[in-house]
């Protein structure tokens, strides 16, 4: 039940963020923004007392919102944990610095498609 609630909140937050900035810019976050948030996520994972937990939650909400909104594109079949999803995206962002100027949502989708290709 808690996981469903978290997913619902993430989807609502992602939709709110994306819709509220549609006129101001083409996308809410680019890859550079996600890297900044990801660094706070990694600090939290390392139990760094100087972690900005608001940014950690923002990272998680954004990534999970994109994942849930585009879940039909992946072959993970819902058998992956939240931590795994966040870690996969973090690894992808580090491996592809040349793509960081692009839309953050596209990078999340690319990372998850690469990790969980959908089988025909």
N, C-alpha and C positions, 0 to 999 in steps of 0.2 A: 504494500500500500504506500509506504514511504517513497519507494522508487517511482511509482506512478505519479505521485504528487510532485516530486522533484522534476520529473520529465515534463509534466504539465506546466509547472512554473517556468522552466527553462524555455519551453516553446513560446509561452505568452511573452516572456521577457524579450526573446529574440525577435518576435513579430513586432512588439512595441518599438524596440530600438530601430529595426529596419524601416518600419512605417513612419516613425516620427522624423526621420532624417531624409526621407526620399526626395524632398524638394531641395534640401541643402546640399546634398552630394549624391553621387551615384551609389555609394555603399557606406555602411556604417563604420567598418574597420578595414584597414588594409593590413597586410602581413606585418608591417612594422609595429602597428598597434598591438597585434596579437603577440608578437615577440616580447613586448614590454609586459603584457599581462602574464605571458608564459613564464617569464623570469620570476615573477612573484609566486606563481604556482610551484616552480621548482624550489624556491626558498621554503615554501610551506612543506613540501615533501621532505626537505632536509631538516625540518623543525627549527628553522632560523627564527629567533624571537623578534627579528625586525621585519617580518613579513607583513605586507599590506594585505590583509585578508579580504578586504573589499574587492581588490583587484583579482585575487584568487577566485572569488565567487563570480566575478564578472567573466573571467576566462572560462570557467566551467559552464556558466549559463549560456554563453555565446556558442561554445563548441557543441554542447549538448543540444541546444536549440537548432543549430544547423543540422546536426546528426539526425535528430528526430524528424525534422521537416523534410529531410531527403533520404530517409531510411530505406526506401525502396531501391535506391541506387547501389546498395551494398549487399555483399553476401555474408554478413555476420550473423544473420538469423537471430538476433537478439541475445546471443550467448556471450556477450562481451561486457566487461564491467566498465563503470564510469571511469575509473582510474586508467584502464587500458586505453579507452578512447582519448582521454586527455594526454596520455603519454605518447600515443601514436601521432597525434597532431604536433606535439612538441618536437618529436624526433624529425618529423617532416619539415617543420619550419627551420630547424637547424641545418638540415641537409640541403635546403633549397633557398639560400639567401638571395639568389638572383630573381626570385619570384615575389619578394616581400612588398613590392610596390603595388601588387595586384590586390583585388578584393579578398578580404579575409575569408568570406564564405566560400569562395572558389578554392582557396588553399585547404580549408577543412575538408571539402568534398574530395579534392584530389588526394589528400592524405588517406582518407578512409577508403576511397576506391582502390588505391594502390594496396592498402593493407588487406582489404576484403573484396577482391574482385567478384562481381556477380557472375555466377556460372549460367551459361545459356540453357 
